[in-house]
Each structure stands twice: as C-alpha cells, then as structure tokens.
C-alpha cells in the first residue's frame, strides 16, 4: 500500500534552522579557539566597524533604488522614499527570522496593489537576482584572474575544483535559458512571457545602464563593508581577496538553513580566508563583525516595525 509522505511542519523547520545555527557557532567556537576570537572582537577598532555600518546603510538605500528601477520596468510605480522605507523594513525582518527571505515576500505583498502579487513578487525576486548576477560575474572574473595569474591566490585544488565547477554550471544555466527562449515560447508561451518580463526588467536598453551601475555600487558596498570589518581586527585584505574570496563567504548567507546566514557565513570565513593568510580567529571575528554591522545598518527597519 502506498504511503503518503507527511510534510514537515514549519515549526520543526524553524527550530532546525535555529539549532543548526547554534551548532555551527558552538563548533566554530570550539574548533577555532573561542577565547582568541573573543579577544580579537574585544580589540576591534570601532571606527572601521562604524564605516562598515555606514556602507551597509548606503547599500540598502541603493538596493531600494534598484528595486524601484526593476519594478518600474514591469509597470509598477514606486517612489524612492517608499522603496527605501519598505526595503529597510524587509531587511530587518530578514535579519530577525530564519530563511532570509520572509521580509522580501512581505515586501512584495505590501507593494502588490498596483500590479498584483505576481508582478510585485517578480519585481522583488528580479531585484535580488540582479544583485547575485553582478556578484557572480565579479567573482568569476576575480577567481579566474587570481587562479591563473602568477602571484595570485594559491587556491587549493579541493576548493578550486568545486568553485570552478559551480561557476561553470551556473554560467551554462544562463546560456541555456537564453538559447532556449524560442523553443520555450513555442512549447510554453506563459513561461516564455515571464522570461521576457525578466529580461525587460534587467537587461532592456532603458534599464541596463542603471542596473549595471547600481549593481556594481551595491556589490562594492557589500565587499567594502566586509573589508572594513577585517581591517577592524587588523587584517587588511588585498583587492584580489575582496573580489574572489569574500563573495564566496557572502554567498553562504543565501543557504536557507541558518538564521540570516549566522554560522554559515562564519564557517565560510574560517575555511576560505586562511587561503589569503588570514588566521582563523581573525577570519571568524571579521565575519561576526560583519553580521553585527548588518544588524545595526538595518536598525531603521526595526524602528519602522515598532512604529507600525
């Protein structure tokens, strides 16, 4: 007799995310000398941490502007002030709850009045995707240069192989989508319509300059903020490290298994930054400071929540 698989209740999934976050933090604290991490955090330079917070505030404002541009290409009108307010609120929710996307979903719901939930959700999703595309493109270029250039980073094969494979597979996915647009349009017109809407919002002649410019500025803010946190603990990361290693650390925050990337981000830093000669304690401390700076940067969103 066939058995029907019961879905996992959301509460168990949330508890699992909190448990995994705590487990990763405890494991890192034990394996990476928690006392050394605490001493490093205690000696962090507050000026560089403040610079990271300011940079992340700017990053949030620029991201809201990108959302406005993306939504406008889909026929959704947003004022910049509303976009900034909603973006801070969604970021605050994302930092408070497991999964890292609840705030974005709520942002789409609140902005749905003019164009409906489907288009509103698409605009939110495309805005986030635009950021990942820019970061991925920069990572691909930086990884290639630092791997093949003499004097670049000494990438261990156990890291270089999977990173190169992931980059290749991701690039092939984008190439396949572009190449299969016509067959998809013939077989699944509705799917092709959504692809065309995505291309119009991200790559049409009217929005491409703004998407590229804002994307580069936002990525620069993210990488610079992490760099400031590393400088706060005495580690001055070279440009190649910021462009090729730090994006990999930040990408771990997209894995929806922990609370707002905590634990996963610190694990990534502990594994990857030593490639550039950064001690593990300083690598974890820099990642912790980045997480704290991010919480402080989205503080306006928490104030909006309290007022609402």
Beta strands, then each sheet from edge to edge (+ up, - down):
end
